[in-house]
Structure formats: structure tokens, C-alpha cells
Amino acid sequence: MATRTVCQLLQRRYASTAAAVRPPAAEVRNQRNAVFAREQARQRALYPRVEKIEVSVRGPGLDGTLLIMNRGMSTPLSCARHLTEHHVTNSALALVDGELWPLHQPLTNSCSLTLLTFKDSDPTMVNQAYWRSCAAMLGQVLEAAFKDNYTVELLSPPEVPVTLGAFCCDVALDPQLDSWTPSEETLRSLTRGALQLIHQDLPWEPLEVVPSVALEVFSHSRFKQEEVEQKAAQNPKGTVMLYRCGDHVLLSGGPLVARTGLCSQFEVTALHSLGQGPWGLHRRAQGVSLPLQLPAHHMVWRKLRQRAEKLVEVPRPEEATPPSLPDSASDQPATTSV
């Protein structure tokens, strides 16, 4: 018991110190965007000449369609624009030579292409990517919801099956908020933030990078740096996938759908406490959403919301150990705008 108490005190001390030394949130966002944009430009410059590739499109009514596209520049979305408006507006993800492929990721070789939608005969992969994307959007809202004198550390999002009824985003807030209990108005405020992102119809821009680039992107987050190292070690290619949505850069363990505008009904339903963890008090934000192509009657939506309020129990991923503590700490009071 004494050991546990000491650990919790050390965790609080580290988190308070991090809050004192971490730059303002706007500065962190600008730095992450700058590194993302620089690497994106570098990768695009790898294809200085226009080289043509052949893309064989598969799908209902499309078999036999052959598109001549530009290597390293054309994306599955570019291919959809050569088909019909239906394919542009309804495609959420792609299969490239059988591999799941974000709609905005450039094609680098001749390939076969299948555009995936929510109304496919087997939408399992699209549904899971949608759930993952909703969790990413929830994390983006949480990171922007608090004033600069709060720290908001987005933890590894649990990979939650759609059948559990809610997507999840785990977060460690500033220790000054350990006694804070979010109200219904807090949840409504977070929901409004997500709906604003949906209204903006922002793309999720993918960027596959080597660990050194991702470590620079997340240079102000020791947790994210350790997560980068873990994901790179688990990937046979040794790379990690970043996404950018507006001014928010995130690390993802799987593909996201094409854009925020594919979401329709969306609600943040709960913010549960998970107890003390390696990075302080861990909380689990939860929500429920339906895509634009699959709206629900208000009675059905109410039942889905009620189900999504219950704590989703999922095995926690192996968590990184916080770094050694600085010699000094500073406990700064903080207030929230939520």
C-alpha cells in the first residue's frame, strides 16, 4: 500500500512538472503541423517526374475499368473522381492489391483498386475504420477543450469492436482535475466540438513515416514518443502512420476513413474514471456515431446513446513507464473552459 501511494505521488509530481514546462497548446500544434508538412513535402518530392501507373478498378459495375494515373501523386480518391460522384461521396476506404489503404494515400505502383463503402455486403473493415476515426475525432476535441494551463495527454486508444456499442478515447488530464466530475453540459460541449469538425468536412491526411520523424512530431509528449517506438517495433516495415485533421496530428494504429463529413449523428456519451495508471488518473471518453449513409430513427438513436453511456471494458494495452522525474516540480492551478 505504501509503495502504491508513493508511486501515485510521483506520478502527480511528474504530471505537474510537465504542465509547467510544456509549451502552450497552440505552439505544440504549430510545431507538429510544421514537421508533418515538411515530411509530406519531402515525400512528394521523391516523384519529380510524372510517371504513369495502371489502376485496375474492381467493384459492382466497375470490373474491367482501367485508369491511367500518376505514380506517387494519384490517390484512391483521385481514381474515384474519374468514376462517378457517387464513388467520390460514398467511398470511405480502399483496398489496394488486397491491402487496406486510406483514400488520401498516394499510389506508388500499378495495382488493383476496390473502393469500400458503408453499404458493402461485408462492411466490417469500413465499420472498424469508422469507429477508429470517431475515436480520433473525440481525442482531437478533448485536446482542444481545455485551457493552456491544463495538460491533456491522449493515451493509446483501445481498439474497440463496433459490437460493444461505443468508441473510446483514453486520456490522462492534468492532476489538478483528478477531483473534477464532468457534467452533462460538459458532454454536450464536447459533442458540439465534434459536430463542428464534421461540418467542416475535413480530410484525414495519412503520412507513413520513419520513427525519427514521428518522434520529432511528438517531441513534447513522452508518452507519444514511447508509443511511437512500440508501434514501430511491431511493424515489419519499422514505420508508423500519422494522420492530420485540420491542425491536429495524431498517431494511429490502423486506417481512418476519408473525412470527418462521412459522420452524421455523433454524441459524446460519457467520461469514465479508470483509476490511477502510469500517467496519472486515466479516464475513458466514450461516444456513439452513425455515418451519413446510415441514419437512424430518433427512437433507435436514443437506445444507442443509452447503451454507449455504460463503461466499455476492454483489456488495456501494455503501457509505457513514465520517465524519471525532474529534480524540481511546480504545482500550478488550472481552470478548464469545458
C-alpha angles and dihedrals in degrees: 000000000000091000091051091051092050091050092051091050091050091049091052091048092052093047092049091050091049090053090053097050102033114102120243115287092248091055091049091050091049092050093049091048092049093053091044092050093046093052092043090054091047092053092047090052089060087080104053094156126057107249121180126228131185118238116194108204120212131191142084108333092355105084109124094027110136121191126192107216139169118267114239093005109058118078133192086264089056088054091049089056089060090057119046139314087251091063092048096051100037104040113103104169140357142225113222111190086337094308122118107251131185113241093237097047114109120245113237103185142023107283150150116266132202119182113216127212137179091254098057117126088252109027095167096118094044092048092052091048089049092052090049090049093051089052089050090052091049089053090050090053093047093050091054097040099080133065120259094259089068124078116222114190115188108212128206105297112236114242097240121189114236089236091071089071102234139061116226141212119189117210141173112213128198110293088240085072096054091107094042117113115198115233131217088260089055090056091047090051091052090048091053089052091054093046089054090056090049091051090052089056092215121187121237099230112205124212124178109208142172115255094256091063093047090048089055091048091054097036091132094054119067090185092056091046091056090045089053091053092049095049093046090051090052094050116083088215091052092230135116132215121239126188131197123206112179104312094337120102119193142176114237132196092204143011121299127211121261103264146353091248090073086075120085119164109034132165136170103224108177148001108205129189114236095186130245117334137169091286100042128269107359120211132188118218113200136190146161131226143170127208123248092254094054110048120173133218112256092250091055091044091054091055091048090051093050091051092049091057092070117092111265108225112211130156109265115242117243104281129217122244115246116250123258113286125258117246094250135038135196124203108209122185114240137194130199131226093207 
